[in-house]
Amino acid sequence: MKVGLQVPSFTWPEGPSGLGPTLAQIARTAEDAGFHSLWLMDHYFQIPGVGSYDEDMLEGYAGLSYCAAVTRRLKLGTMASGVTYRHPGLLVKIATTLDVLSGGRAYLGVGAAWYEREHRGLGVPFPPLAIRFEMLEETLQIAKQMWSGGAAPYRGKHFSLDETLCRPMPLSRPHPPILVAGGGETKTLRLVARYADACNLYGDLAAVRHKLEVLRRHCDEVGRDFTEIERTTLGTVRLGAPKAEIVAQFEALAAAGVQQAIFNTPDVSDLSLLEAFGREIIPHVEGL
C-alpha cells in the first residue's frame, strides 16, 4: 500500500508570512519520510468541518507548483478541484504545466464541486448538481482529448473548444492519472469506470467496501478492467496516536482493497511527527 498526505488547512502559528516556509518544510519532510504523494485541498474559502470560512486558504495549483519546486519524488495533486473552478481547457493546461515542471509527478484530481458559499462569495457560477455532473463528464472528455496529442474541436453541451491543443504534452505516460473524487453510486462512480485512472472514497470500512463493489459493477457494465483503477481513500490520522492503532487502520484499508491511503492530520506542521511516521509506520504499510 502507498501512503499519501493531504494538507487541508493552512492556519499555522506563524501566520501568512510563514505559510511558504512551513508548506515547504512539510513537503520536504513528507518526501524524506517516504510518503508517495502530497495533496492540497482546492477551495477558495476554508470548508466547514475543517475550520472557519475566513481562515487562510491557498489556491491549489499555485501551492502544488511551489511544492514541486522543493521536492523531487512526491506525486502531486489536488483533492480535488471542483469542476466549476476553472474552464476545463485551462484546468488541463494547468495540470499539464505542473506535470512538465515537476518531471511527470502530477495527478489531475477533479470532482463535481459542492461548496456554494465560496462560489457566491467570489462570483463564480454555481449551477445545479445535475448540471455540474454534466460539466464534470465533459471535463473528463476534454482532458482525454487534449492529452491524445491532436488538436481537434470539442463540442459539448456546456463547453465548446475550437482546438484542444496541448503543447507541451505531459511527461506522464500516457498522461497524468485522472482521479475522480467522490463516492456517489449512480453518477460519480460511473464516471470513474468510464474515464478515470483513480477513485477516491471516504467513510468507514463498510462504506469503502460497498463503494468498491459498486465501482466494480460499473466497470463490468462498460467493459473496463476494475484493476486498472487505482483505489484510494481519504481519511484522518492523528500522528501522535499509538503505532499499533495507526497500523491497524491501514491494515484494514488494505484488506478492503485500498491501494493508496491518503490522510490528513491536525498535527501536520509538527515535522517530528511526520518523521516518526516515516520511520515507524510507512515501512510496515508498504508491505501490505
C-alpha positions in Angstrom: 0.0 0.0 0.0 1.1 3.6 -0.7 0.5 6.4 1.7 -0.4 10.0 0.7 -0.6 13.2 2.7 -3.3 15.8 2.2 -3.0 19.3 3.6 -6.5 20.8 4.0 -5.6 23.7 6.4 -3.1 26.4 6.3 -3.8 28.1 9.6 -0.4 27.7 11.3 1.1 29.7 14.2 3.4 31.8 12.0 0.5 33.3 10.1 0.6 34.3 6.4 4.3 35.2 6.4 5.1 31.6 7.5 2.9 29.8 5.0 5.6 29.4 2.4 8.4 28.1 4.6 6.0 25.9 6.6 4.5 24.3 3.5 8.0 23.7 2.0 9.1 22.0 5.2 6.0 19.8 5.2 6.6 18.8 1.6 10.3 18.1 2.0 9.7 16.2 5.3 6.9 14.1 3.8 9.1 13.2 0.8 12.0 12.2 3.1 9.7 10.2 5.3 8.6 8.0 2.3 5.2 9.4 1.5 4.1 8.6 -2.0 2.0 11.7 -2.7 1.1 15.1 -1.5 -2.4 16.6 -2.0 -3.6 20.2 -1.4 -7.3 20.9 -0.9 -8.6 23.1 -3.8 -11.0 25.6 -2.4 -11.5 29.4 -2.4 -12.7 29.5 1.3 -11.9 27.1 4.1 -14.6 24.4 4.3 -17.0 23.6 7.2 -15.6 20.8 9.3 -12.0 21.9 8.9 -12.2 25.5 10.0 -14.0 28.8 9.7 -14.7 30.0 6.2 -12.4 33.0 6.6 -9.3 31.1 7.6 -6.3 31.1 5.3 -6.7 29.1 2.0 -4.2 28.8 -0.7 -5.0 28.3 -4.4 -4.4 24.7 -5.1 -2.3 24.6 -8.3 -0.1 27.6 -7.3 0.5 25.7 -4.0 1.3 22.5 -5.8 3.8 24.2 -8.1 5.5 25.6 -5.1 5.7 22.1 -3.6 7.0 20.8 -6.9 10.0 23.2 -6.7 11.1 22.0 -3.3 10.7 18.2 -3.9 11.9 15.6 -6.4 9.8 12.5 -5.9 6.4 13.2 -4.4 3.4 12.8 -6.7 1.3 16.0 -6.5 -2.5 16.6 -6.9 -5.5 18.5 -5.7 -8.0 16.7 -3.6 -10.0 17.8 -5.5 -10.6 20.6 -8.0 -14.3 21.4 -8.4 -15.3 21.3 -12.0 -16.7 24.8 -11.6 -13.4 26.4 -10.6 -11.6 26.6 -13.9 -12.7 26.2 -17.5 -11.7 22.6 -18.4 -9.3 23.6 -21.2 -7.4 25.8 -18.7 -7.6 23.2 -16.0 -5.9 20.6 -18.3 -3.3 23.1 -19.4 -2.5 24.0 -15.7 -2.3 20.3 -14.7 -0.1 19.7 -17.7 2.2 22.5 -16.7 2.5 21.1 -13.2 3.3 17.7 -14.7 6.0 19.0 -17.0 7.7 21.2 -14.5 7.6 18.5 -11.8 9.2 15.9 -14.0 6.0 13.9 -14.5 4.6 13.9 -11.0 1.1 15.3 -11.4 -2.4 13.9 -10.8 -5.5 15.6 -12.2 -7.9 15.4 -9.3 -11.4 16.6 -10.1 -15.0 16.4 -8.7 -18.4 17.9 -9.1 -17.9 20.8 -6.6 -20.2 21.4 -3.6 -19.3 24.4 -1.5 -21.8 27.1 -2.6 -20.6 29.8 -0.2 -17.2 30.2 -1.8 -18.8 30.4 -5.3 -21.3 33.0 -4.3 -18.6 34.8 -2.3 -16.2 35.3 -5.3 -18.8 35.5 -8.0 -18.2 32.0 -9.6 -21.3 30.4 -11.2 -22.7 27.5 -9.2 -25.2 25.6 -11.4 -27.4 22.9 -10.0 -25.9 19.5 -9.2 -27.2 17.7 -12.3 -25.6 20.4 -14.5 -22.3 20.1 -12.6 -22.2 16.4 -13.2 -22.7 17.1 -16.9 -19.8 19.6 -16.8 -17.7 17.0 -15.0 -18.2 14.4 -17.7 -17.4 16.9 -20.4 -14.3 18.0 -18.5 -13.1 14.4 -18.4 -13.7 14.0 -22.1 -11.8 17.2 -22.8 -8.9 16.1 -20.7 -8.7 12.8 -22.6 -8.9 14.6 -25.9 -6.3 17.3 -25.1 -3.9 14.6 -23.9 -4.4 12.4 -27.0 -2.0 14.6 -28.9 -4.4 16.1 -31.5 -6.0 19.5 -31.8 -9.5 18.7 -33.0 -12.6 20.7 -31.9 -14.7 19.6 -29.0 -18.4 20.3 -28.9 -20.3 19.6 -25.7 -23.5 20.8 -24.1 -21.7 23.1 -21.8 -18.2 23.6 -23.3 -17.0 24.3 -26.8 -13.3 24.2 -27.8 -12.2 25.0 -31.3 -8.7 23.4 -30.8 -7.8 21.1 -28.0 -4.2 21.8 -28.4 -1.9 20.9 -25.5 1.8 21.8 -26.0 4.0 20.7 -24.4 2.4 17.4 -23.8 2.6 16.0 -20.2 5.6 13.9 -19.3 3.5 11.3 -17.5 2.5 8.4 -19.8 0.0 8.1 -21.2 -1.0 11.2 -19.3 -1.3 12.3 -15.6 -3.6 10.0 -13.8 -7.1 11.3 -13.7 -8.6 10.9 -10.2 -12.4 11.5 -9.8 -13.2 12.2 -6.2 -16.4 11.1 -4.5 -18.5 8.0 -3.9 -21.8 8.8 -5.5 -23.0 5.4 -6.7 -25.2 6.5 -9.7 -23.1 9.2 -11.3 -19.6 9.6 -9.7 -18.6 6.0 -9.7 -20.0 5.6 -13.2 -17.7 8.4 -14.4 -14.8 6.7 -12.7 -15.4 3.5 -14.5 -15.7 5.3 -17.9 -12.9 7.8 -17.7 -10.7 7.8 -14.6 -7.4 6.2 -13.6 -8.2 6.5 -9.9 -11.0 6.9 -7.5 -11.1 8.5 -4.0 -13.5 7.3 -1.4 -14.1 8.2 2.2 -16.2 6.7 5.0 -15.9 3.7 7.3 -14.7 0.3 6.1 -18.1 -1.0 5.3 -18.8 2.0 3.1 -15.5 1.7 1.3 -16.0 -2.0 0.6 -19.5 -1.3 -0.7 -18.4 1.6 -2.9 -15.7 -0.6 -4.5 -18.2 -3.3 -5.3 -20.4 -0.7 -6.9 -17.4 0.6 -8.9 -16.6 -3.0 -10.0 -20.2 -3.4 -11.3 -19.9 -0.1 -13.3 -16.7 -1.4 -14.7 -18.3 -4.6 -15.8 -21.1 -2.7 -17.5 -18.7 -0.6 -19.6 -16.2 -3.4 -20.3 -13.5 -1.8 -18.1 -11.0 -3.8 -16.1 -11.6 -2.9 -12.5 -7.9 -3.5 -11.6 -6.9 -0.7 -14.0 -8.3 1.9 -11.5 -6.2 2.9 -8.5 -8.3 2.7 -5.4 -7.6 5.5 -2.9 -9.2 6.7 0.2 -9.2 10.0 2.2 -9.3 10.0 5.9 -7.8 11.5 9.1 -4.9 10.1 11.2 -3.7 11.6 14.5 0.0 11.3 14.1 0.6 11.1 17.8 -1.7 8.1 18.2 -0.2 4.7 19.3 1.7 2.9 16.5 -0.5 -0.2 16.7 -3.7 1.9 16.3 -2.4 3.6 13.2 -1.0 0.4 11.6 -4.4 -1.4 12.3 -6.2 1.4 10.5 -4.0 1.0 7.4 -4.2 -2.8 7.5 -8.0 -2.7 7.5 -7.9 -0.4 4.4 -5.6 -2.7 2.6 -7.7 -5.7 3.4 -10.7 -3.8 1.9 -8.9 -3.4 -1.4 -7.4 0.1 -1.0 -4.1 0.7 -2.8 -3.3 4.2 -1.6 -4.5 5.6 1.7 -4.4 9.4 1.7 -4.8 11.1 5.0 -4.8 14.5 6.6 -3.9 15.2 10.2 -4.3 18.2 12.6 -0.6 17.7 13.5 0.8 18.2 10.0 3.1 21.1 10.9 4.8 19.1 13.6 7.6 17.8 11.5 8.9 15.4 14.1 5.6 13.5 14.0 5.9 13.2 10.2 9.4 12.0 10.6 8.4 9.4 13.1 5.5 8.3 10.8 8.1 7.7 8.1 10.3 5.6 10.5 7.7 3.6 12.3 4.6 3.3 10.1 5.4 3.6 6.4 7.9 0.7 6.2 5.2 -1.6 7.6 2.4 -0.1 5.4 4.4 -0.5 2.2 4.4 -4.3 2.7 0.6 -4.6 2.9 
